Amino acid sequence: MYTRQFFVKNGLILAAVAGIFAACQQGNKPAAAKGADSSAQSGNGIEQRLAYVDIDSLEAHYDYFKEKKAELEKKKEAAQNEISGRERQLQNELYALQQKAPTMTQAEGQAAEASLQKKAQQHELDRQNKYAQLQTQEAQFNEDLQKRLDETIKKYNADKRYSFIFSYRAGASNILYKDEAYDITKDVIKELNAAAPAKK
């Protein structure tokens, strides 16, 4: 049986969505009303404000992400079922050929074997093509989500109140500690869901 590895995995889509904005605020420029005051002083006296987005929470509450992921999962399941069914059919044909082989002439056996090999080769080609199509759709999905998130972060931070906005994911982040006072995830999710993208 061929190994069936599919591309849709939990937490895959937005694993590296650190939107870093280097427009530092000078002096004592006041922070915007919304969001936490996450001020920090760099060595040269430039004030920097930091925030983060919890990617696990974003994926759990961003409606467009959930809808598109469900569509991809459905396509993955359909592809797996189709491939598995075709493999079972080839196995049954092989078993039938093995059972019938003792009664066949050498020429008949060779012809039947060649026919089955051709079917197996075509199946492998179809399998690879189907997986390639799914991977292409995944890449397009990733690109679309990244674009939507980047645009939302830029809009949210249009007043430059944050110098850096990081991504955080439990167990898969370089951030060893986070203060929830600087969590802007809910605001970002609200902005994303408010965009209400048209279904494709």
N, C-alpha and C positions, 0 to 999 in steps of 0.2 A: 504493500500500500504506500502511496506517496504521502510524504509528510504534508500536513495541512496547516501552514502557518499563515495567519491572516493579520492584517495591519491594524485593525481597530483595537486599541488597548486603553484601559482606564488611565486617565491622566496624560494621554499622549499629546493632545491637541495644543495645549498652552503651556508646555513645560518650560519654555525659554522666552517668556514674554516680559523681560525686564526692559521697561521703557525708561531710559536714562536721559534726563534733560540737564544739560550742563550750563544752562543760563542762570548763573548764581546771582543772588540778590545782594545788593551793596548796602553796607551800613546798617541802619536800624529801620529799613523799609518795613512797614507794618504788614502782618499776614492778613490774608483774606478772611472773611467772616466764617466761611464753611471750612471744615477740615480741622485737624488737630494742629496745635502749634508745636511743630517738631523741629525747633530751631537748634542749630549747632554752630559753633564757631570754629572755623578752620584756622590754621596756623597764621595766616596772613590777615586775620581779622574779618574775612568775608563771611557774612551770615549765610548759612545753608539750612534749608528745611527739607526733611526727609519724610517719605511715606512709603507704604507698601500695599500690594494687592495680593490677597490670598487666592491662589489659583484654584485650589480645591473647592473653595466656596463659590468662586466665579463660575466654574463648570457646573456646579450643582444648581445654580440659580439663573444662569443666562439661558433664556428660553430658546434662542436661535441655536445655540450650541447643542442643547439637548435634542431639539428636533432634527437637526442635521446629523447628529451622531446616531440617533435612532434609525434614520434612513440608511446610513452606511452599514449599521449592524444588520439591518434587514437584507441588504444586498449581499453582505458577506455570508449570511446564513443561507440565502438562496444559492449562492455560488458553491458553497460547501456541500449542500444537498445534491446539487447537480453533479458535481465532481465525484462525490461518493457513490451516487447511483450509477454513473458510468463505469467506475472502477469495479463495482459489484457485477455489472453486466459482463465486463471483460473477464473477470474471474470465473463466472459461470460458463462463458464460452470456452475458456481454457480447460475447465474441468470436463466439459462435454467432449472436447477434442481428445483429452487424455483417455476418456472412457471408450471412445470410438476408434482410437488409433490402432488397436490390434486387428481390426477388421478392414482397415484401409490399405490400399496399395501405397507404395513409396511415393509415387507421383501425387496421389490424393493427399497424403499426409504433408508433403512439402508445400503443396498449394494451400492447404488449410492453415498451416503454420505461418506461411508468408502473409496470408490474409489477416490473421490475428495480429501479427506483428505490425502490420500497416495500421490497423485500428488502434493499437496501443500507442504508436508514434503520433497519430493524429490526436489522440486523447491528450497526450503530454503537451503537444503544441497548443491545443485549445485551453488546457489548464494554465499554461504560462501566459497566454494572451489574456485570459480572464483575470488572473492575479495582477497583471500589468495594468489593466483597466481600473481595477479597484485601487491600486497604488496611485494612479494618476488622479483619481477622484479624491483620494485622501490628501494628496499634495495640494490640489486646488482648494480643498476645504481648509487646510492649514493656512494657506496663503490668504484666503478670504477672511478667516478669523483674525489673523495677525493684523491685517489691514484695518479691520473694524476696531480692534483694540487700540492700535496705534492712533487712529483718528479720534477715538473717544478720549484717550489719555491726553492728547494734545488739546482737545477742546476743553476738557476738565481743568487742565493746567494752563489755560490761555493767559491767566493773570500772573504766571510765573511764581506762584507762591511756594512751589516745591522745586528744589534744585535737583533732587533725585527721587525717582519713584521706582521701587524694586518689586520684583515678584517673589512670592513665598509659597513653597509647597512642603508640607510636612514630610520629613524623611528624604527630601530631594532638593535641598536648598543649602547655599553657602551661608545663609543667615543663621547664626547660632542662638540668637535671642531676638525677640520682637516684643515691643510694647504695643498692646492693642489700642492704645490711645492714638496711634499713628496709622491705624488701619482704615484705608479709604475704599475697601472692597465694595461695601454696600452702595456707595455713591457711584462707583464705576459700573456696577451691575445695573443700577437704576438708569444710568445714561445709555448703556448698551440696549437694555430692553425697551427704552423709550424710542430708540431709533426704529423699531418695528420693521425690520427688513422684509421685503416681499418674498414669499416662498417661491422657490424655483422648482 
